[in-house]
Amino acid sequence: MADIDNDNDNDNDNDTLMVSLQAVFESINRFEALLESETLSDPENITELLMSYDEAFKVLSSVYKEQLAKGADLPPYEAIVKR
């Protein structure tokens, strides 16, 4: 029974990792588009926020790639972050 619970925990962790990576990636795209728009009144705050998201993206990407290398049942990295 412990093995089944452990597998479920790993699946949940991997699902959380995948969703987090996708969410951060989409947020970066949204904030970059906002910075390029001419209607932005305070680009400094968005730039600072974008830097935080970029750092989170680097960390999540690294962990995601590590999990893939370990054989985790995850979609390919390129399918998650399409630039």
PyMOL Python script that loads the backbone (N, CA, C, O; Angstrom):
from pymol import cmd

cmd.read_pdbstr("""\
ATOM      1  N   MET A   1       0.822  -1.199   0.000  1.00  0.00           N
ATOM      2  CA  MET A   1       0.000   0.000   0.000  1.00  0.00           C
ATOM      3  C   MET A   1       0.860   1.254   0.000  1.00  0.00           C
ATOM      4  O   MET A   1       0.495   2.246  -0.631  1.00  0.00           O
ATOM      5  N   ALA A   2       1.978   1.233   0.684  1.00  0.00           N
ATOM      6  CA  ALA A   2       2.849   2.407   0.743  1.00  0.00           C
ATOM      7  C   ALA A   2       3.375   2.770  -0.632  1.00  0.00           C
ATOM      8  O   ALA A   2       3.520   3.953  -0.941  1.00  0.00           O
ATOM      9  N   ASP A   3       3.668   1.769  -1.473  1.00  0.00           N
ATOM     10  CA  ASP A   3       4.157   2.056  -2.818  1.00  0.00           C
ATOM     11  C   ASP A   3       3.107   2.771  -3.650  1.00  0.00           C
ATOM     12  O   ASP A   3       3.429   3.674  -4.422  1.00  0.00           O
ATOM     13  N   ILE A   4       1.852   2.368  -3.496  1.00  0.00           N
ATOM     14  CA  ILE A   4       0.774   3.018  -4.240  1.00  0.00           C
ATOM     15  C   ILE A   4       0.643   4.468  -3.794  1.00  0.00           C
ATOM     16  O   ILE A   4       0.526   5.367  -4.627  1.00  0.00           O
ATOM     17  N   ASP A   5       0.663   4.697  -2.495  1.00  0.00           N
ATOM     18  CA  ASP A   5       0.573   6.066  -1.989  1.00  0.00           C
ATOM     19  C   ASP A   5       1.746   6.899  -2.469  1.00  0.00           C
ATOM     20  O   ASP A   5       1.570   8.060  -2.841  1.00  0.00           O
ATOM     21  N   ASN A   6       2.933   6.329  -2.467  1.00  0.00           N
ATOM     22  CA  ASN A   6       4.123   7.041  -2.922  1.00  0.00           C
ATOM     23  C   ASN A   6       4.010   7.385  -4.404  1.00  0.00           C
ATOM     24  O   ASN A   6       4.382   8.486  -4.812  1.00  0.00           O
ATOM     25  N   ASP A   7       3.496   6.448  -5.218  1.00  0.00           N
ATOM     26  CA  ASP A   7       3.305   6.719  -6.643  1.00  0.00           C
ATOM     27  C   ASP A   7       2.301   7.848  -6.845  1.00  0.00           C
ATOM     28  O   ASP A   7       2.499   8.713  -7.698  1.00  0.00           O
ATOM     29  N   ASN A   8       1.222   7.840  -6.059  1.00  0.00           N
ATOM     30  CA  ASN A   8       0.223   8.906  -6.166  1.00  0.00           C
ATOM     31  C   ASN A   8       0.818  10.252  -5.779  1.00  0.00           C
ATOM     32  O   ASN A   8       0.534  11.267  -6.415  1.00  0.00           O
ATOM     33  N   ASP A   9       1.644  10.261  -4.734  1.00  0.00           N
ATOM     34  CA  ASP A   9       2.297  11.503  -4.319  1.00  0.00           C
ATOM     35  C   ASP A   9       3.207  12.021  -5.420  1.00  0.00           C
ATOM     36  O   ASP A   9       3.220  13.218  -5.708  1.00  0.00           O
ATOM     37  N   ASN A  10       3.972  11.121  -6.038  1.00  0.00           N
ATOM     38  CA  ASN A  10       4.858  11.530  -7.131  1.00  0.00           C
ATOM     39  C   ASN A  10       4.064  12.068  -8.305  1.00  0.00           C
ATOM     40  O   ASN A  10       4.454  13.064  -8.915  1.00  0.00           O
ATOM     41  N   ASP A  11       2.935  11.410  -8.634  1.00  0.00           N
ATOM     42  CA  ASP A  11       2.091  11.890  -9.726  1.00  0.00           C
ATOM     43  C   ASP A  11       1.545  13.276  -9.413  1.00  0.00           C
ATOM     44  O   ASP A  11       1.521  14.156 -10.273  1.00  0.00           O
ATOM     45  N   ASN A  12       1.103  13.460  -8.158  1.00  0.00           N
ATOM     46  CA  ASN A  12       0.586  14.769  -7.757  1.00  0.00           C
ATOM     47  C   ASN A  12       1.676  15.829  -7.813  1.00  0.00           C
ATOM     48  O   ASN A  12       1.445  16.945  -8.279  1.00  0.00           O
ATOM     49  N   ASP A  13       2.869  15.475  -7.334  1.00  0.00           N
ATOM     50  CA  ASP A  13       3.985  16.416  -7.379  1.00  0.00           C
ATOM     51  C   ASP A  13       4.325  16.785  -8.818  1.00  0.00           C
ATOM     52  O   ASP A  13       4.562  17.954  -9.123  1.00  0.00           O
ATOM     53  N   ASN A  14       4.348  15.792  -9.700  1.00  0.00           N
ATOM     54  CA  ASN A  14       4.659  16.062 -11.101  1.00  0.00           C
ATOM     55  C   ASN A  14       3.569  16.892 -11.767  1.00  0.00           C
ATOM     56  O   ASN A  14       3.862  17.779 -12.568  1.00  0.00           O
ATOM     57  N   ASP A  15       2.306  16.603 -11.436  1.00  0.00           N
ATOM     58  CA  ASP A  15       1.208  17.411 -11.977  1.00  0.00           C
ATOM     59  C   ASP A  15       1.322  18.855 -11.505  1.00  0.00           C
ATOM     60  O   ASP A  15       1.132  19.788 -12.285  1.00  0.00           O
ATOM     61  N   THR A  16       1.632  19.031 -10.230  1.00  0.00           N
ATOM     62  CA  THR A  16       1.802  20.377  -9.677  1.00  0.00           C
ATOM     63  C   THR A  16       2.964  21.092 -10.346  1.00  0.00           C
ATOM     64  O   THR A  16       2.867  22.276 -10.666  1.00  0.00           O
ATOM     65  N   LEU A  17       4.054  20.380 -10.556  1.00  0.00           N
ATOM     66  CA  LEU A  17       5.215  20.950 -11.235  1.00  0.00           C
ATOM     67  C   LEU A  17       4.850  21.398 -12.643  1.00  0.00           C
ATOM     68  O   LEU A  17       5.201  22.504 -13.055  1.00  0.00           O
ATOM     69  N   MET A  18       4.147  20.547 -13.383  1.00  0.00           N
ATOM     70  CA  MET A  18       3.773  20.868 -14.753  1.00  0.00           C
ATOM     71  C   MET A  18       2.856  22.096 -14.805  1.00  0.00           C
ATOM     72  O   MET A  18       3.077  23.004 -15.606  1.00  0.00           O
ATOM     73  N   VAL A  19       1.844  22.119 -13.962  1.00  0.00           N
ATOM     74  CA  VAL A  19       0.902  23.243 -13.944  1.00  0.00           C
ATOM     75  C   VAL A  19       1.607  24.530 -13.521  1.00  0.00           C
ATOM     76  O   VAL A  19       1.335  25.598 -14.069  1.00  0.00           O
ATOM     77  N   SER A  20       2.496  24.432 -12.563  1.00  0.00           N
ATOM     78  CA  SER A  20       3.244  25.612 -12.109  1.00  0.00           C
ATOM     79  C   SER A  20       4.123  26.165 -13.215  1.00  0.00           C
ATOM     80  O   SER A  20       4.169  27.376 -13.433  1.00  0.00           O
ATOM     81  N   LEU A  21       4.818  25.282 -13.914  1.00  0.00           N
ATOM     82  CA  LEU A  21       5.674  25.711 -15.019  1.00  0.00           C
ATOM     83  C   LEU A  21       4.846  26.389 -16.103  1.00  0.00           C
ATOM     84  O   LEU A  21       5.234  27.439 -16.614  1.00  0.00           O
ATOM     85  N   GLN A  22       3.712  25.798 -16.455  1.00  0.00           N
ATOM     86  CA  GLN A  22       2.838  26.394 -17.465  1.00  0.00           C
ATOM     87  C   GLN A  22       2.317  27.760 -17.020  1.00  0.00           C
ATOM     88  O   GLN A  22       2.290  28.702 -17.812  1.00  0.00           O
ATOM     89  N   ALA A  23       1.908  27.869 -15.771  1.00  0.00           N
ATOM     90  CA  ALA A  23       1.350  29.123 -15.265  1.00  0.00           C
ATOM     91  C   ALA A  23       2.396  30.232 -15.254  1.00  0.00           C
ATOM     92  O   ALA A  23       2.107  31.363 -15.645  1.00  0.00           O
ATOM     93  N   VAL A  24       3.594  29.915 -14.813  1.00  0.00           N
ATOM     94  CA  VAL A  24       4.661  30.922 -14.782  1.00  0.00           C
ATOM     95  C   VAL A  24       5.025  31.332 -16.206  1.00  0.00           C
ATOM     96  O   VAL A  24       5.231  32.514 -16.482  1.00  0.00           O
ATOM     97  N   PHE A  25       5.104  30.356 -17.108  1.00  0.00           N
ATOM     98  CA  PHE A  25       5.415  30.647 -18.508  1.00  0.00           C
ATOM     99  C   PHE A  25       4.373  31.592 -19.118  1.00  0.00           C
ATOM    100  O   PHE A  25       4.728  32.562 -19.787  1.00  0.00           O
ATOM    101  N   GLU A  26       3.099  31.309 -18.887  1.00  0.00           N
ATOM    102  CA  GLU A  26       2.027  32.163 -19.415  1.00  0.00           C
ATOM    103  C   GLU A  26       2.060  33.551 -18.781  1.00  0.00           C
ATOM    104  O   GLU A  26       1.799  34.544 -19.461  1.00  0.00           O
ATOM    105  N   SER A  27       2.371  33.633 -17.509  1.00  0.00           N
ATOM    106  CA  SER A  27       2.471  34.939 -16.847  1.00  0.00           C
ATOM    107  C   SER A  27       3.599  35.764 -17.441  1.00  0.00           C
ATOM    108  O   SER A  27       3.447  36.967 -17.650  1.00  0.00           O
ATOM    109  N   ILE A  28       4.725  35.129 -17.712  1.00  0.00           N
ATOM    110  CA  ILE A  28       5.846  35.838 -18.339  1.00  0.00           C
ATOM    111  C   ILE A  28       5.420  36.392 -19.688  1.00  0.00           C
ATOM    112  O   ILE A  28       5.690  37.551 -20.000  1.00  0.00           O
ATOM    113  N   ASN A  29       4.756  35.568 -20.488  1.00  0.00           N
ATOM    114  CA  ASN A  29       4.299  36.033 -21.803  1.00  0.00           C
ATOM    115  C   ASN A  29       3.337  37.210 -21.677  1.00  0.00           C
ATOM    116  O   ASN A  29       3.418  38.174 -22.439  1.00  0.00           O
ATOM    117  N   ARG A  30       2.432  37.125 -20.713  1.00  0.00           N
ATOM    118  CA  ARG A  30       1.452  38.196 -20.511  1.00  0.00           C
ATOM    119  C   ARG A  30       2.139  39.497 -20.081  1.00  0.00           C
ATOM    120  O   ARG A  30       1.812  40.567 -20.594  1.00  0.00           O
ATOM    121  N   PHE A  31       3.083  39.410 -19.147  1.00  0.00           N
ATOM    122  CA  PHE A  31       3.770  40.613 -18.680  1.00  0.00           C
ATOM    123  C   PHE A  31       4.696  41.194 -19.749  1.00  0.00           C
ATOM    124  O   PHE A  31       4.837  42.414 -19.846  1.00  0.00           O
ATOM    125  N   GLU A  32       5.324  40.339 -20.548  1.00  0.00           N
ATOM    126  CA  GLU A  32       6.155  40.847 -21.644  1.00  0.00           C
ATOM    127  C   GLU A  32       5.304  41.600 -22.657  1.00  0.00           C
ATOM    128  O   GLU A  32       5.713  42.649 -23.155  1.00  0.00           O
ATOM    129  N   ALA A  33       4.122  41.072 -22.965  1.00  0.00           N
ATOM    130  CA  ALA A  33       3.213  41.757 -23.884  1.00  0.00           C
ATOM    131  C   ALA A  33       2.758  43.085 -23.288  1.00  0.00           C
ATOM    132  O   ALA A  33       2.631  44.082 -24.000  1.00  0.00           O
ATOM    133  N   LEU A  34       2.515  43.093 -21.993  1.00  0.00           N
ATOM    134  CA  LEU A  34       2.108  44.325 -21.321  1.00  0.00           C
ATOM    135  C   LEU A  34       3.215  45.373 -21.396  1.00  0.00           C
ATOM    136  O   LEU A  34       2.939  46.554 -21.610  1.00  0.00           O
ATOM    137  N   LEU A  35       4.457  44.948 -21.222  1.00  0.00           N
ATOM    138  CA  LEU A  35       5.583  45.884 -21.314  1.00  0.00           C
ATOM    139  C   LEU A  35       5.710  46.483 -22.710  1.00  0.00           C
ATOM    140  O   LEU A  35       6.126  47.631 -22.865  1.00  0.00           O
ATOM    141  N   GLU A  36       5.352  45.702 -23.721  1.00  0.00           N
ATOM    142  CA  GLU A  36       5.449  46.181 -25.099  1.00  0.00           C
ATOM    143  C   GLU A  36       4.295  47.101 -25.479  1.00  0.00           C
ATOM    144  O   GLU A  36       4.378  47.831 -26.466  1.00  0.00           O
ATOM    145  N   SER A  37       3.224  47.067 -24.700  1.00  0.00           N
ATOM    146  CA  SER A  37       2.082  47.925 -25.008  1.00  0.00           C
ATOM    147  C   SER A  37       2.418  49.365 -24.627  1.00  0.00           C
ATOM    148  O   SER A  37       3.270  49.616 -23.775  1.00  0.00           O
ATOM    149  N   GLU A  38       1.755  50.268 -25.252  1.00  0.00           N
ATOM    150  CA  GLU A  38       2.028  51.684 -24.998  1.00  0.00           C
ATOM    151  C   GLU A  38       1.108  52.257 -23.932  1.00  0.00           C
ATOM    152  O   GLU A  38       1.194  53.443 -23.615  1.00  0.00           O
ATOM    153  N   THR A  39       0.241  51.444 -23.384  1.00  0.00           N
ATOM    154  CA  THR A  39      -0.729  51.932 -22.405  1.00  0.00           C
ATOM    155  C   THR A  39      -0.265  51.734 -20.967  1.00  0.00           C
ATOM    156  O   THR A  39      -0.988  52.069 -20.029  1.00  0.00           O
ATOM    157  N   LEU A  40       0.913  51.203 -20.791  1.00  0.00           N
ATOM    158  CA  LEU A  40       1.426  50.905 -19.456  1.00  0.00           C
ATOM    159  C   LEU A  40       1.865  52.188 -18.756  1.00  0.00           C
ATOM    160  O   LEU A  40       2.652  52.963 -19.299  1.00  0.00           O
ATOM    161  N   SER A  41       1.347  52.406 -17.542  1.00  0.00           N
ATOM    162  CA  SER A  41       1.682  53.634 -16.823  1.00  0.00           C
ATOM    163  C   SER A  41       2.890  53.479 -15.899  1.00  0.00           C
ATOM    164  O   SER A  41       3.548  54.469 -15.580  1.00  0.00           O
ATOM    165  N   ASP A  42       3.190  52.255 -15.466  1.00  0.00           N
ATOM    166  CA  ASP A  42       4.278  52.046 -14.511  1.00  0.00           C
ATOM    167  C   ASP A  42       5.111  50.819 -14.894  1.00  0.00           C
ATOM    168  O   ASP A  42       4.988  49.768 -14.265  1.00  0.00           O
ATOM    169  N   PRO A  43       5.954  50.946 -15.918  1.00  0.00           N
ATOM    170  CA  PRO A  43       6.713  49.780 -16.396  1.00  0.00           C
ATOM    171  C   PRO A  43       7.730  49.243 -15.389  1.00  0.00           C
ATOM    172  O   PRO A  43       8.113  48.076 -15.468  1.00  0.00           O
ATOM    173  N   GLU A  44       8.170  50.071 -14.452  1.00  0.00           N
ATOM    174  CA  GLU A  44       9.165  49.616 -13.483  1.00  0.00           C
ATOM    175  C   GLU A  44       8.629  48.470 -12.628  1.00  0.00           C
ATOM    176  O   GLU A  44       9.337  47.495 -12.374  1.00  0.00           O
ATOM    177  N   ASN A  45       7.382  48.590 -12.186  1.00  0.00           N
ATOM    178  CA  ASN A  45       6.785  47.532 -11.367  1.00  0.00           C
ATOM    179  C   ASN A  45       6.638  46.239 -12.154  1.00  0.00           C
ATOM    180  O   ASN A  45       6.891  45.154 -11.630  1.00  0.00           O
ATOM    181  N   ILE A  46       6.230  46.353 -13.405  1.00  0.00           N
ATOM    182  CA  ILE A  46       6.067  45.170 -14.248  1.00  0.00           C
ATOM    183  C   ILE A  46       7.430  44.532 -14.518  1.00  0.00           C
ATOM    184  O   ILE A  46       7.550  43.307 -14.516  1.00  0.00           O
ATOM    185  N   THR A  47       8.440  45.339 -14.747  1.00  0.00           N
ATOM    186  CA  THR A  47       9.786  44.815 -14.990  1.00  0.00           C
ATOM    187  C   THR A  47      10.291  44.053 -13.774  1.00  0.00           C
ATOM    188  O   THR A  47      10.879  42.980 -13.909  1.00  0.00           O
ATOM    189  N   GLU A  48      10.065  44.600 -12.600  1.00  0.00           N
ATOM    190  CA  GLU A  48      10.484  43.933 -11.362  1.00  0.00           C
ATOM    191  C   GLU A  48       9.742  42.611 -11.178  1.00  0.00           C
ATOM    192  O   GLU A  48      10.342  41.599 -10.817  1.00  0.00           O
ATOM    193  N   LEU A  49       8.457  42.628 -11.424  1.00  0.00           N
ATOM    194  CA  LEU A  49       7.648  41.417 -11.319  1.00  0.00           C
ATOM    195  C   LEU A  49       8.098  40.379 -12.344  1.00  0.00           C
ATOM    196  O   LEU A  49       8.177  39.189 -12.039  1.00  0.00           O
ATOM    197  N   LEU A  50       8.389  40.830 -13.541  1.00  0.00           N
ATOM    198  CA  LEU A  50       8.849  39.939 -14.603  1.00  0.00           C
ATOM    199  C   LEU A  50      10.167  39.269 -14.233  1.00  0.00           C
ATOM    200  O   LEU A  50      10.376  38.098 -14.550  1.00  0.00           O
ATOM    201  N   MET A  51      11.042  39.989 -13.575  1.00  0.00           N
ATOM    202  CA  MET A  51      12.313  39.408 -13.133  1.00  0.00           C
ATOM    203  C   MET A  51      12.071  38.275 -12.132  1.00  0.00           C
ATOM    204  O   MET A  51      12.756  37.253 -12.169  1.00  0.00           O
ATOM    205  N   SER A  52      11.110  38.455 -11.253  1.00  0.00           N
ATOM    206  CA  SER A  52      10.771  37.402 -10.287  1.00  0.00           C
ATOM    207  C   SER A  52      10.210  36.171 -10.990  1.00  0.00           C
ATOM    208  O   SER A  52      10.562  35.039 -10.655  1.00  0.00           O
ATOM    209  N   TYR A  53       9.340  36.400 -11.959  1.00  0.00           N
ATOM    210  CA  TYR A  53       8.786  35.280 -12.721  1.00  0.00           C
ATOM    211  C   TYR A  53       9.866  34.570 -13.528  1.00  0.00           C
ATOM    212  O   TYR A  53       9.847  33.344 -13.639  1.00  0.00           O
ATOM    213  N   ASP A  54      10.799  35.319 -14.088  1.00  0.00           N
ATOM    214  CA  ASP A  54      11.901  34.707 -14.842  1.00  0.00           C
ATOM    215  C   ASP A  54      12.727  33.790 -13.948  1.00  0.00           C
ATOM    216  O   ASP A  54      13.119  32.701 -14.366  1.00  0.00           O
ATOM    217  N   GLU A  55      12.989  34.222 -12.733  1.00  0.00           N
ATOM    218  CA  GLU A  55      13.759  33.393 -11.799  1.00  0.00           C
ATOM    219  C   GLU A  55      12.984  32.124 -11.447  1.00  0.00           C
ATOM    220  O   GLU A  55      13.551  31.032 -11.414  1.00  0.00           O
ATOM    221  N   ALA A  56      11.700  32.273 -11.189  1.00  0.00           N
ATOM    222  CA  ALA A  56      10.868  31.102 -10.892  1.00  0.00           C
ATOM    223  C   ALA A  56      10.837  30.153 -12.083  1.00  0.00           C
ATOM    224  O   ALA A  56      10.869  28.935 -11.909  1.00  0.00           O
ATOM    225  N   PHE A  57      10.775  30.703 -13.282  1.00  0.00           N
ATOM    226  CA  PHE A  57      10.755  29.885 -14.492  1.00  0.00           C
ATOM    227  C   PHE A  57      12.039  29.072 -14.628  1.00  0.00           C
ATOM    228  O   PHE A  57      11.998  27.898 -14.997  1.00  0.00           O
ATOM    229  N   LYS A  58      13.164  29.687 -14.335  1.00  0.00           N
ATOM    230  CA  LYS A  58      14.445  28.972 -14.408  1.00  0.00           C
ATOM    231  C   LYS A  58      14.467  27.795 -13.439  1.00  0.00           C
ATOM    232  O   LYS A  58      14.888  26.694 -13.796  1.00  0.00           O
ATOM    233  N   VAL A  59      14.015  28.033 -12.223  1.00  0.00           N
ATOM    234  CA  VAL A  59      14.011  26.977 -11.204  1.00  0.00           C
ATOM    235  C   VAL A  59      13.056  25.852 -11.607  1.00  0.00           C
ATOM    236  O   VAL A  59      13.423  24.677 -11.569  1.00  0.00           O
ATOM    237  N   LEU A  60      11.842  26.212 -11.989  1.00  0.00           N
ATOM    238  CA  LEU A  60      10.857  25.200 -12.371  1.00  0.00           C
ATOM    239  C   LEU A  60      11.304  24.417 -13.600  1.00  0.00           C
ATOM    240  O   LEU A  60      11.109  23.204 -13.670  1.00  0.00           O
ATOM    241  N   SER A  61      11.898  25.104 -14.564  1.00  0.00           N
ATOM    242  CA  SER A  61      12.396  24.425 -15.769  1.00  0.00           C
ATOM    243  C   SER A  61      13.465  23.405 -15.417  1.00  0.00           C
ATOM    244  O   SER A  61      13.469  22.290 -15.938  1.00  0.00           O
ATOM    245  N   SER A  62      14.358  23.790 -14.541  1.00  0.00           N
ATOM    246  CA  SER A  62      15.431  22.893 -14.125  1.00  0.00           C
ATOM    247  C   SER A  62      14.874  21.647 -13.441  1.00  0.00           C
ATOM    248  O   SER A  62      15.291  20.529 -13.743  1.00  0.00           O
ATOM    249  N   VAL A  63      13.940  21.840 -12.527  1.00  0.00           N
ATOM    250  CA  VAL A  63      13.341  20.711 -11.812  1.00  0.00           C
ATOM    251  C   VAL A  63      12.553  19.831 -12.786  1.00  0.00           C
ATOM    252  O   VAL A  63      12.607  18.604 -12.698  1.00  0.00           O
ATOM    253  N   TYR A  64      11.830  20.449 -13.703  1.00  0.00           N
ATOM    254  CA  TYR A  64      11.044  19.695 -14.687  1.00  0.00           C
ATOM    255  C   TYR A  64      11.960  18.819 -15.535  1.00  0.00           C
ATOM    256  O   TYR A  64      11.679  17.639 -15.748  1.00  0.00           O
ATOM    257  N   LYS A  65      13.050  19.398 -16.015  1.00  0.00           N
ATOM    258  CA  LYS A  65      13.999  18.634 -16.835  1.00  0.00           C
ATOM    259  C   LYS A  65      14.651  17.512 -16.030  1.00  0.00           C
ATOM    260  O   LYS A  65      14.899  16.432 -16.564  1.00  0.00           O
ATOM    261  N   GLU A  66      14.927  17.758 -14.762  1.00  0.00           N
ATOM    262  CA  GLU A  66      15.472  16.708 -13.891  1.00  0.00           C
ATOM    263  C   GLU A  66      14.482  15.555 -13.758  1.00  0.00           C
ATOM    264  O   GLU A  66      14.864  14.387 -13.833  1.00  0.00           O
ATOM    265  N   GLN A  67      13.215  15.889 -13.563  1.00  0.00           N
ATOM    266  CA  GLN A  67      12.192  14.855 -13.432  1.00  0.00           C
ATOM    267  C   GLN A  67      12.058  14.054 -14.727  1.00  0.00           C
ATOM    268  O   GLN A  67      11.901  12.834 -14.685  1.00  0.00           O
ATOM    269  N   LEU A  68      12.116  14.721 -15.863  1.00  0.00           N
ATOM    270  CA  LEU A  68      12.073  14.011 -17.144  1.00  0.00           C
ATOM    271  C   LEU A  68      13.251  13.052 -17.265  1.00  0.00           C
ATOM    272  O   LEU A  68      13.092  11.917 -17.713  1.00  0.00           O
ATOM    273  N   ALA A  69      14.428  13.512 -16.866  1.00  0.00           N
ATOM    274  CA  ALA A  69      15.632  12.674 -16.944  1.00  0.00           C
ATOM    275  C   ALA A  69      15.519  11.448 -16.039  1.00  0.00           C
ATOM    276  O   ALA A  69      16.108  10.405 -16.321  1.00  0.00           O
ATOM    277  N   LYS A  70      14.761  11.578 -14.953  1.00  0.00           N
ATOM    278  CA  LYS A  70      14.561  10.453 -14.033  1.00  0.00           C
ATOM    279  C   LYS A  70      13.461   9.511 -14.510  1.00  0.00           C
ATOM    280  O   LYS A  70      13.182   8.500 -13.866  1.00  0.00           O
ATOM    281  N   GLY A  71      12.838   9.842 -15.637  1.00  0.00           N
ATOM    282  CA  GLY A  71      11.801   8.974 -16.189  1.00  0.00           C
ATOM    283  C   GLY A  71      10.393   9.294 -15.739  1.00  0.00           C
ATOM    284  O   GLY A  71       9.500   8.455 -15.862  1.00  0.00           O
ATOM    285  N   ALA A  72      10.177  10.488 -15.221  1.00  0.00           N
ATOM    286  CA  ALA A  72       8.835  10.874 -14.773  1.00  0.00           C
ATOM    287  C   ALA A  72       7.870  10.870 -15.953  1.00  0.00           C
ATOM    288  O   ALA A  72       8.248  11.163 -17.087  1.00  0.00           O
ATOM    289  N   ASP A  73       6.628  10.535 -15.665  1.00  0.00           N
ATOM    290  CA  ASP A  73       5.579  10.495 -16.681  1.00  0.00           C
ATOM    291  C   ASP A  73       5.040  11.913 -16.886  1.00  0.00           C
ATOM    292  O   ASP A  73       3.976  12.274 -16.384  1.00  0.00           O
ATOM    293  N   LEU A  74       5.806  12.701 -17.637  1.00  0.00           N
ATOM    294  CA  LEU A  74       5.469  14.094 -17.921  1.00  0.00           C
ATOM    295  C   LEU A  74       5.548  14.331 -19.420  1.00  0.00           C
ATOM    296  O   LEU A  74       6.307  13.656 -20.115  1.00  0.00           O
ATOM    297  N   PRO A  75       4.770  15.285 -19.925  1.00  0.00           N
ATOM    298  CA  PRO A  75       4.902  15.640 -21.343  1.00  0.00           C
ATOM    299  C   PRO A  75       6.291  16.222 -21.611  1.00  0.00           C
ATOM    300  O   PRO A  75       6.940  16.722 -20.693  1.00  0.00           O
ATOM    301  N   PRO A  76       6.746  16.159 -22.853  1.00  0.00           N
ATOM    302  CA  PRO A  76       8.046  16.765 -23.177  1.00  0.00           C
ATOM    303  C   PRO A  76       8.061  18.246 -22.799  1.00  0.00           C
ATOM    304  O   PRO A  76       7.043  18.932 -22.880  1.00  0.00           O
ATOM    305  N   TYR A  77       9.217  18.715 -22.391  1.00  0.00           N
ATOM    306  CA  TYR A  77       9.384  20.114 -21.977  1.00  0.00           C
ATOM    307  C   TYR A  77       8.888  21.071 -23.061  1.00  0.00           C
ATOM    308  O   TYR A  77       8.204  22.052 -22.772  1.00  0.00           O
ATOM    309  N   GLU A  78       9.242  20.772 -24.310  1.00  0.00           N
ATOM    310  CA  GLU A  78       8.888  21.651 -25.425  1.00  0.00           C
ATOM    311  C   GLU A  78       7.375  21.753 -25.621  1.00  0.00           C
ATOM    312  O   GLU A  78       6.884  22.752 -26.148  1.00  0.00           O
ATOM    313  N   ALA A  79       6.641  20.736 -25.203  1.00  0.00           N
ATOM    314  CA  ALA A  79       5.183  20.774 -25.315  1.00  0.00           C
ATOM    315  C   ALA A  79       4.564  21.668 -24.247  1.00  0.00           C
ATOM    316  O   ALA A  79       3.446  22.157 -24.412  1.00  0.00           O
ATOM    317  N   ILE A  80       5.285  21.877 -23.164  1.00  0.00           N
ATOM    318  CA  ILE A  80       4.779  22.689 -22.057  1.00  0.00           C
ATOM    319  C   ILE A  80       5.092  24.163 -22.268  1.00  0.00           C
ATOM    320  O   ILE A  80       4.261  25.027 -21.987  1.00  0.00           O
ATOM    321  N   VAL A  81       6.281  24.446 -22.758  1.00  0.00           N
ATOM    322  CA  VAL A  81       6.710  25.838 -22.949  1.00  0.00           C
ATOM    323  C   VAL A  81       6.995  26.077 -24.431  1.00  0.00           C
ATOM    324  O   VAL A  81       8.118  25.904 -24.904  1.00  0.00           O
ATOM    325  N   LYS A  82       5.968  26.471 -25.134  1.00  0.00           N
ATOM    326  CA  LYS A  82       6.096  26.754 -26.565  1.00  0.00           C
ATOM    327  C   LYS A  82       6.362  28.235 -26.745  1.00  0.00           C
ATOM    328  O   LYS A  82       5.504  29.069 -26.459  1.00  0.00           O
ATOM    329  N   ARG A  83       7.539  28.553 -27.214  1.00  0.00           N
ATOM    330  CA  ARG A  83       7.897  29.965 -27.421  1.00  0.00           C
ATOM    331  C   ARG A  83       7.549  30.401 -28.805  1.00  0.00           C
ATOM    332  O   ARG A  83       7.777  31.557 -29.164  1.00  0.00           O
TER     333      ARG A  83
END
""", "prot")
cmd.dss("prot")
cmd.show_as("cartoon", "prot")
cmd.util.cbc("prot")
cmd.orient("prot")
